[in-house]
Amino acid sequence: MTFAERVLDFHFRYLQPDWKLPAGVDLIYPFGAPETQAAMTAFYDKYFSDERERIFVLGINPGRFGAGVTGVPFTGPKKLREDCGIEHPFTSRAELSADFIYRWINAVGGPEAFYEDFYITSVCPLGFTRDGKNYNYYDSKKLERAVLPHIVDNLNTQLGFGSRREFGLCLGEGKNYKFLRALNEEHGWFGEVIPLAHPRYVMQYKRKQLDDYLDNFVGATHRALAGK
């Protein structure tokens, strides 16, 4: 199977919306929608139809307006159409995290060059809402405990798609990094987890230093590619 086939099989057939969650927490599960499946198939067939090993970039969990719509992490409808050239029926609203991610991708050669060596996914493969707003897997200990087995299974399974293990890049220098680093020490997935600022944090609170953050991302890209 190609990398693309493994990704699509995992999301369309392996992942199921049957997780038991704490009261008041709802699951984001876009992968059963035909339009999301069509968008994901077009994206992964375009960039991942090979058997190359890739460096994993790990966000937190899907959100409502990015992967929660398109199925592609950090690739909202606007970037899917404008940067990846993939048509779809979704409303092309701007999404802050996707904006930063594609600034990074374009700074290192564009989508074709980037996705040849990198695969963006999430520590937790499904997202959550509470009171209609995005909710992260670590926002409550009850939720974290409930989804921990899914997180471990997710990483074990997805790394089997074809992964370089010298480094994993973690989007989120706080709780996501702390959680992933601890799990990595236990399971030995990566030689080192490199923490990077979360794109939404940069765009909301550090926009004046955006170029500095981009330089940091580009530097991490080169380090990961060098494997040392």
TAPETA-V532080 format. One record per pair of residues at least 24 apart in sequence whose ideal C-beta (glycine too) atoms are under 8 Angstrom apart, sorted by the first residue. I is the first residue (numbers start at 1). J is the second residue. If there is no record, write none. Layout:
# TAPETA-V532080
I:J
I:J
This chain:
# TAPETA-V532080
2:48
2:49
2:50
2:51
3:44
3:48
3:49
3:50
3:51
3:52
3:54
3:119
3:161
3:162
4:44
4:45
4:47
4:48
4:49
4:50
6:160
6:161
6:162
7:40
7:44
7:48
7:119
7:161
8:40
8:41
8:44
10:157
10:158
10:161
11:40
11:71
11:125
12:37
14:157
15:125
15:126
17:126
19:126
19:146
19:147
19:150
20:146
21:128
21:143
21:146
21:147
22:140
22:142
22:143
22:146
24:130
24:131
25:128
25:129
25:130
25:135
25:140
25:143
26:128
26:129
26:130
27:126
27:127
27:128
28:61
28:62
28:63
28:64
28:68
28:126
28:127
28:128
28:129
29:126
30:62
30:67
30:68
30:69
30:70
30:71
31:71
35:88
35:89
35:90
36:69
36:70
36:71
37:71
38:88
39:70
39:71
39:72
39:80
39:86
39:88
39:90
40:70
40:71
40:72
42:86
42:88
43:70
43:72
43:75
43:80
43:84
43:86
46:84
46:85
46:86
47:84
47:111
47:112
47:115
47:116
48:115
48:119
51:162
52:116
52:117
52:162
53:162
53:163
53:164
54:115
54:117
54:118
54:119
54:161
54:162
54:163
54:164
55:117
55:118
55:119
55:163
55:164
55:167
55:168
55:169
55:224
55:225
56:118
56:119
56:121
56:158
56:159
56:163
56:164
56:168
56:169
56:190
57:118
57:119
57:120
57:121
57:168
57:169
57:171
58:121
58:122
58:123
58:168
58:169
58:170
58:171
58:176
58:180
59:120
59:121
59:122
59:123
59:171
59:172
59:176
59:198
60:122
60:123
60:124
60:136
60:137
60:138
60:171
60:172
60:176
60:198
61:122
61:123
61:124
61:125
61:126
61:127
61:128
61:136
61:137
62:122
62:125
62:126
62:127
63:97
63:127
63:134
64:127
64:129
64:134
65:93
65:95
66:95
66:97
66:98
67:122
67:127
68:127
73:120
73:121
73:122
74:98
74:101
74:120
74:171
74:199
75:101
75:102
75:120
83:111
84:111
96:199
96:200
96:203
96:204
97:198
97:199
97:200
97:203
98:199
99:199
99:203
100:199
100:200
100:202
100:203
100:210
100:213
101:199
103:210
103:214
104:214
104:217
104:218
104:221
107:214
107:217
107:218
108:218
108:221
117:225
118:169
118:221
118:224
119:161
119:163
121:158
122:154
123:151
123:154
123:155
123:170
123:176
123:179
123:180
124:150
124:151
124:154
125:150
125:151
125:154
125:158
126:150
136:175
136:176
138:175
138:176
138:179
144:179
151:183
152:183
152:187
155:183
155:187
155:189
156:187
159:189
164:224
164:227
165:189
165:190
165:191
166:190
166:191
166:192
166:224
166:227
166:228
167:191
167:192
167:193
167:194
167:223
167:224
167:227
168:192
168:193
168:194
169:193
169:194
169:196
169:220
169:224
170:194
170:195
170:196
171:196
171:197
171:198
171:199
172:196
172:197
172:198
172:201
173:197
173:198
194:220
194:223
194:224
196:220
